[in-house]
Amino acid sequence: MLGAPLRKKDNEIEPPYINISGQKTSYDCAIYVIKWLEIIQPENVKREKYEYDNWTQEEVDHFRVEFTSRILFHEMN
């Protein structure tokens, strides 16, 4: 990754704590991981410009359809 390193304090790296919502079902893990990777980009974290949101199950289902479409219709497929 390009960019400035994380803050150092006495030779220890202090990563920022990011409060994220957790999945509500036993099968939505991948959806949450993909969505948070999309939202939390290094430049946004360093500037603290990201939004914490507790998604409803309907929103998670929408993300699933969106990601499935992106994957299936990507030019590499």
Number of C-alpha atoms within 10 A of each C-alpha: 5 6 8 9 10 12 11 10 8 5 7 9 11 10 12 11 7 12 9 13 12 12 18 12 8 6 9 15 12 11 19 19 13 13 14 15 11 9 15 18 12 15 13 12 15 16 8 12 13 15 12 13 9 11 14 11 13 9 11 17 13 13 16 18 13 11 14 13 11 11 12 10 10 9 7 6 6
